[in-house]
Amino acid sequence: MNAKQTIFEIEQEKAAQEARLYSDAFDLGVSAGAVVAQEQFSAVEGTLGPAEARKVRAAEMANVATQLRNELLDKVVEINLKFDEAKVRRQEALESALDPQDVSTAELLQAATADEEQLTSLTDLAFSVGNDDAVLLALRAAPDLNEIASELDFIEELPSFSEDDIAARFETTAPAAPSREELLRTLAT
């Protein structure tokens, strides 16, 4: 997640990554079947017979599917933790961009009590003399004057989730790993 991205772009990227992982959760049986190839069980089939070999293979596939699902959960948690870090970095960057550096207490008080017309005049004057800190002061004092303020508001409204919350959401949203019996039915066909 790039530091130059807006919070909206960061959130879209997180949602796309999560969607891919949740989509993968629906293909756990296929993925497990790819890992546990039929060739591995041909020796078992010769010893136990085809029906028992399918049961052994289905059990192994169920174990692999459960392992793959746990790996997906770990990735979802990781994506959310990275998002929380990116959210904090973006908020700090936006707040830093808005903070005037060389402004006196008197100027802060004047900007805080100024009406919209006075803030506009202050901004115009600051632009004309090239005083970036005074421009920032005017922008900081003006309510919802620019996109930075709305993005900061959005960031502050975003919930933060613990790893347990993320895992619980995954458990309720993602399908369970296919059982041995479900996999055995697919192998029998």
Summary of the structure (lengths in Angstrom):
residues: 189
radius of gyration: 28.1
end to end distance: 44.3
largest distance: 90.2
contacts: 511
relative contact order: 0.16
helix: 80%
strand: 0%
